[in-house]
Structure formats: C-alpha cells, structure tokens
Amino acid sequence: MQEHDFSKAFGLDLATLSVPSQALLLYGTLLWLAFGWAYIASRKDLRTLRDVGIWAKPMKFMSATALFAWTTVWLAELANPALTHGQAYVGICLLLVATSFFEVAYITFQAWRGAASHYNTSDSWGALMFGLMALGAVGLTATQGWLAWEIWQSSASAPLSVTAWGVVVGLVLTLVLSTVSGFMLGGKQPPAGKGLPIVGWHLQHDVRPAHFLGVHAQQFIPLWGVVVAQLFGTYALSALVAGSILYTVAWGLLAWVSLRD
C-alpha cells in the first residue's frame, strides 16, 4: 500500500473481498438492522432496569459489535489483504461471530424478559451465563490478538509499513486493555442511573470509560497509524509509538480514577 494515499487506506473493494470478509460485513449490517429494531422497541417499551431503559444495553452491544466486525475487515485489508484468503482468517471470523452473537443474543433475550444480563447472580443460571459472557468477551478480543499475530508472521517475507504497524499495535492494545478493563468492569458494577448523555457513563466509580478506550483502540490506533504514515514522513514510526503510549496512559488514568473511593 502506498503510504501517501488516504483513499487506499479507507476504501474497500467489495468485489475483491474474500468470502469471510464479505460474511463479516454482512454480519455487521445485520447487527445494525437489529439495532434499528431495538431502537423502535425502546420507543414503545418504557420498562427500566436500574433506572435505565431495558433496551439501552442491547443497542450498545449491537452497535459496538457491528463496528467491531466491520473494523476487523478493514484492518485485515489495510495490513495484508492476502491474509483474508487464508484458513487462519476463517477461524478469526468464525470465533468473532460465535462469541459476539452469543453475547448480543443473550443480552437481548434478557432485555425482552426485563431481566439483567450482567451482574445477575441471583440464581445459578444467571451466574453461569454471566461467567459464559466473560469467556465470550475474552474470546472476542482474542480474535484481535490472533489477527495481529497473523499480520506479524507475514512480516517475515516483507517488512511491515508504518500503517501495518499501527494495525498491529491497535489490535494488541485492544486485546490487552479491553481484557483487563473488562475483568475490572466485571468485578465492579457501574452506579445505577442514566449517567452522561448517549454513553450513560458516570464520572466516578465507573470502569466503562476505560473499557471504551480499551475496546476502541481497534479503531483509534490504526487511524493514528494512517495519519502519521501520511503526514510525518521519517518520523512516522516515532509518532505512532508516542501516540500509542499516550493512549495507554489515558486508559490507565481512567481506570485508576474509576477505582478510587
């Protein structure tokens, strides 16, 4: 990929995409359609759980998972399109769909019932499903580490560009930061109530802002890699490293604030 062409960095040629990539794009599209259905349901169903509409959580997970799936395709194409035609990529896509669909389906089912999905340990079934969701979340983020590994392995035949390094770093940070903050979040339920507009976060005792940075390192760091590759010339790799460090520090500060009494 030419380092000085933004259109190539952001464009996808649907005709040349592998079958797994096309399937992942379709999966993301179906999730966005489900998001629209959940939004309509939320306008008619005014039930709440911990002072928040019961359809808020399904909509968050549907939209976040759709973006996660689409971004995975973009990153694979951005770093090494040849990988998307291999068996490892098929496994990555299957694991991504299986784990994320399980989570979205269960969260939506619980919303329909008017019951909690997360932190629901009131009975053995709820506790089991909460544990399985944790395993599913780890499996989902593991797909990003797996993809990073495959891209790294490909560098044996050709050195990685700065853009590809941005993809690898973003995927690794997604795996590490989102997994750590995910387990922190699993052990510390956020405060009840609506919180900030749209996101619903609270400014204290809430790990979700840190978890947001962890999950969305998948987008932010590769985007930064694209920018520095275009604009920073010989300093691009240094700028990528500096931006990744600052991003990790920001995640750490948010995590630290959320754990303070």
C-alpha positions, 0 to 999 in steps of 0.5 A: 500500500502506498503510504501517501494515499488516504483513499487506499487506506479507507476504501474497500473493494467489495468485489475483491473481498474474500468470502469471510470478509464479505460474511463479516460485513454482512454480519455487521449490517445485520447487527445494525438492522437489529439495532434499528429494531431495538431502537423502535422497541425502546420507543414503545417499551418504557420498562427500566432496569436500574433506572435505565431503559431495558433496551439501552444495553442491547443497542450498545452491544449491537452497535459496538459489535457491528463496528467491531466486525466491520473494523476487523475487515478493514484492518485485515485489508489495510495490513495484508489483504492476502491474509483474508484468503487464508484458513487462519482468517476463517477461524478469526471470523468464525470465533468473532461471530460465535462469541459476539452473537452469543453475547448480543443474543443473550443480552437481548433475550434478557432485555425482552424478559426485563431481566439483567444480563450482567451482574445477575447472580441471583440464581445459578443460571444467571451466574453461569451465563454471566461467567459464559459472557466473560469467556465470550468477551475474552474470546472476542478480543482474542480474535484481535490478538490472533489477527495481529499475530497473523499480520506479524508472521507475514512480516517475515517475507516483507517488512511491515509499513508504518500503517501495518504497524499501527494495525498491529499495535491497535489490535494488541492494545485492544486485546490487552486493555479491553481484557483487563478493563473488562475483568475490572468492569466485571468485578465492579458494577457501574452506579445505577442511573442514566449517567452522561448523555448517549454513553450513560457513563458516570464520572466516578466509580465507573470502569466503562470509560476505560473499557471504551478506550480499551475496546476502541483502540481497534479503531483509534490506533490504526487511524493514528497509524494512517495519519502519521504514515501520511503526514510525518514522513521519517518520523512516522514510526516515532509518532505512532509509538508516542501516540500509542503510549499516550493512549495507554496512559489515558486508559490507565488514568481512567481506570485508576480514577474509576477505582478510587473511593 
